[in-house]
Amino acid sequence: MRIAAIDVLRGLCMVLVVWGHNAQFTDTVLNEWLGAIRMPMMFFIAGSFLPTQSTWRALAWDKADALLKPFIVMALLQAPLRWYLGQTDPSSFAIGLLAGGGHYLVWIFPLWYLTHLWWLFMVGHAVVNHARYARWDAMSRVALVAALMLFGAWLAQLDLDAASPDARAAGWQGMPFRLDALPTHLAYFLLGHEARQALRAWSGAWPRLLSSTLLFAGGQYWLNRHSVTEASGDLVAHTVIGLLTTLAGMSAMASVAVRLASWSWARTVLARCGRDSLLILLFHSPLQSVATRWLEPAGGTSGGWGTGLLAWAFAVAGSLSLAVAIRRHPILSRCWLPRSQWAPRPTHNRASPAVSAPTAIDETAHPA
């Protein structure tokens, strides 16, 4: 049975991801603050739905169907055009495909999340099932999360990504599948697995919402005032406060989602975004780019926040429209959706004209 508040929460995260990928808002303080919450919350939600009863091999195939297949389809669809435009070549494309996108295939950069999440499910399942995570005492679990966060912060400090001039000169495009971010995201994934019952029973009480928001704002203020230096003590303090700040922001966002789920109009829109979060992720970037080009004034100057808001709304609405078409089409649904959500093939009765029945959309589970 689906939980409306969790659908709303996932939908809220996804529309904020689209917001963050809008050129008008990328460098704003608001986007910086939201960036500390939306992706950790997505990994937190994914961890809360980790199928621990499934075998590792079955999970690998299931998540490959749900996550890796749409990534490969999108990459292959765009490859001929990108070759024609000179933005890639067959060898570079093959390397980028094997590396799970990211900086290797910049034209589908937002889809790094899909291949990265596949690895996260695999590692998370191994920790929970094969390492007998449920038998660990509370202090051991806290120690693991802290170690993962510190290791992830140390990897981030290495600055070996495509934004580094020295790394770019050496041909470095970042670790395949964004594995450098895996420790940090695994910490949120495991926290989500731990808090799966609490997430389902979360309330939108005003005291919790206000206190979480104040703690988040205070933490963000401290983090902005204190940058990380080479000193290990500064790294530890920054990591711990960063984790607590993000958790406070996630608490506030979950409370907001619960309150929004009580309003029918907000629940209808955001829950649909949550159920179609995969398809919004796949299509929002090209749609937003096209909309921005259409809306920009003559001369290529920036259209400001108005242009950004319209492009953002167009990307979300356009993705949802494509999602409806894909879910109803037998072939398209097989290209982008997991097997459990495929549209049925039409049946033809020789004795009477074929009549298409309404497509039933599986909404009994929360796909990653």
Secondary structure as GFF3:
##gff-version 3
##sequence-region A 1 368
A	DSSP	alpha_helix	4	20	.	.	.	ID=ss1
A	DSSP	alpha_helix	29	35	.	.	.	ID=ss2
A	DSSP	alpha_helix	38	48	.	.	.	ID=ss3
A	DSSP	alpha_helix	56	63	.	.	.	ID=ss4
A	DSSP	pi_helix	64	68	.	.	.	ID=ss5
A	DSSP	alpha_helix	69	84	.	.	.	ID=ss6
A	DSSP	alpha_helix	90	98	.	.	.	ID=ss7
A	DSSP	three_ten_helix	102	104	.	.	.	ID=ss8
A	DSSP	three_ten_helix	106	111	.	.	.	ID=ss9
A	DSSP	alpha_helix	112	125	.	.	.	ID=ss10
A	DSSP	pi_helix	126	130	.	.	.	ID=ss11
A	DSSP	three_ten_helix	133	135	.	.	.	ID=ss12
A	DSSP	alpha_helix	138	157	.	.	.	ID=ss13
A	DSSP	alpha_helix	165	169	.	.	.	ID=ss14
A	DSSP	three_ten_helix	176	181	.	.	.	ID=ss15
A	DSSP	alpha_helix	182	194	.	.	.	ID=ss16
A	DSSP	alpha_helix	196	200	.	.	.	ID=ss17
A	DSSP	alpha_helix	206	225	.	.	.	ID=ss18
A	DSSP	alpha_helix	232	261	.	.	.	ID=ss19
A	DSSP	alpha_helix	264	275	.	.	.	ID=ss20
A	DSSP	alpha_helix	277	295	.	.	.	ID=ss21
A	DSSP	alpha_helix	304	328	.	.	.	ID=ss22
A	DSSP	alpha_helix	330	336	.	.	.	ID=ss23
A	DSSP	three_ten_helix	339	341	.	.	.	ID=ss24
###
